[in-house]
Amino acid sequence: RCPPLSGVEGSVESHLRVLGEQERWNLDVSLRMLAKLLPFIHQKAIETCPFSSVSESNGTLLSNSILELYAGGHVEWPAFEWVHVDCFSGLLQLACLLPQKEDNLRNRITKFLLAVSECFGDSYLIRIMLPVFLIAIGDDADLTFFPPNIHSRIKGLRPRTAVAERLAILGVLPLLLAGVLGSPGKRQQLADYLRKLLLEGATKESRSTTHNMDIVNA
């Protein structure tokens, strides 16, 4: 187990982990392997799609109509659901453990997220990926395209304490900006979201200077 960055209980630094060379190498290899496996994960999701009667203009991308049927929750689609329920959750947990100096690992996660949106398509990015990451930083998100039986798991990603909120800003927000809204064609949405964050930081008296600086650093 990697030691905490600080021994001060309850501090943000006490949740961050100091990685040794072996741990850093293990994580790097694991993230590389995950990226290599992504085409097969995507292929399995497409092959096991229970809504084969829906005509697709591109058989490898997921349309809104497919996601609407998925949201009904009437059939199971575990190969597809694993990505945004289990995989993203694990990556979010990892991101909240990494000190700021671990940029290489964060870049690996970012590249993987960009590859996910490229594989699964724009509808998946907007309807599935974006809500997961918005909730994970404590923002509001539309869960219309998620089946009811996993709503609680997605909502469970929301930070519940002040320390968790700061960890989310430090660890998850960079992934949201670079790995989700950093996708090609999302430049305007990225600019709009950054503007929203900065305006909120300037207008909400409850926001501390530290919080605003964390957003700027992200």
BAGULUM-308182 format. One record per residue (C-alpha): residue in one letter; x, y, z. Coordinates in steps of 0.2 Angstrom, whole numbers, plus 5000, padded with zeros to 4 digits. Layout:
AXYZ ...
This chain:
R500050005000 C500750174995 P501050295009 P499950455010 L500750625004 S500450695022 G500150625039 V498950765044 E497250665046 G495850735036 S496850845025 V496850835006 E498650775005 S498250635017 H497150555003 L498450574990 R499750434988 V501650434986 L502050314972 G503650214971 E504450174955 Q503649994955 E501950064959 R502050194945 W502650064933 N501249944937 L499950084935 D500750144919 V500749964912 S498949934917 L498350094909 R499350044893 M498549874893 L496749954896 A497050064881 K497649914870 L496049814875 L494849954871 P494549904853 F494049734859 I492949804873 H492149914861 Q491849764849 K491149654862 A489949794867 I489349814849 E489249624846 T488149604862 C487049754859 P485249684862 F484449814851 S485049744834 S483349794826 V483849974826 S484650024810 E486250114812 S487150234800 N488750174807 G488750004815 T490250044827 L489550204834 L488050214847 S486650324841 N485450424852 S484050294848 I485150154854 L485550244870 E483650284873 L483250094872 Y484650064884 A484050194896 G482350094897 G483249964908 H482249824901 V483749714895 E485449694902 W486949744892 P488449714904 A489849724891 F489349904887 E488849954905 W490549894911 V491450044903 H490450184911 V489950104928 D491550004932 C492950064922 F492650244924 S492350224942 G494050144944 L494850284934 L494050414944 Q494650334961 L496350324954 A496350504948 C495950564966 L497450474973 L498750544962 P499850694967 Q500050834955 K501750774949 E501050614942 D500650704925 N501150554915 L499850434923 R498550574921 N498950594903 R498750404901 I497050414908 T496650564897 K497150474881 F496150324886 L494550434888 L494850524871 A494950344863 V493350294872 S492450444864 E493250404847 C492650224848 F490950244855 G490450404846 D489850574850 S488150524857 Y489050414870 L490250554874 I488750684877 R487450564885 I488550444895 M490350504898 L489950684901 P488650654915 V489750534924 F491150654925 L490050804929 I489350714944 A491050654949 I491650834951 G490050884961 D489150964946 D487350934940 A487050814926 D485650734916 L485450544918 T484050524906 F485050404896 F485550294910 P484450144916 P483550174933 N484450024941 I486150114939 H485650294944 S486250264962 R487950204957 I488250354946 K487550474959 G488750384971 L490250464962 R489750634968 P490950704982 R490050714999 T491350815009 A492350975007 V493950865006 A493150754993 E492650904983 R494350974982 L495050804978 A493850794963 I494350974957 L496150924958 G496050744951 V494450734941 L494150904933 P495750894923 L495150734915 L493450814912 L494250964903 A495550864893 G494850684891 V493050724889 L492750904883 G494450894875 S493750784862 P493850854844 G492350954840 K492051004858 R493051164859 Q491551274861 Q490751164874 L492451164883 A492551354882 D490751374888 Y491051254903 L492651344908 R491751514907 K490451434919 L491651374931 L492651544932 L491051644933 E490351534947 G492051554956 A491951744955 T490051754960 K489851624974 E490451704991 S490551524998 R491951484986 S493651494994 T495151564986 T495951394987 H494451324977 N494551454964 M496451424962 D496151234961 I495051264946 V496251384938 N497651254940 A496551114933 
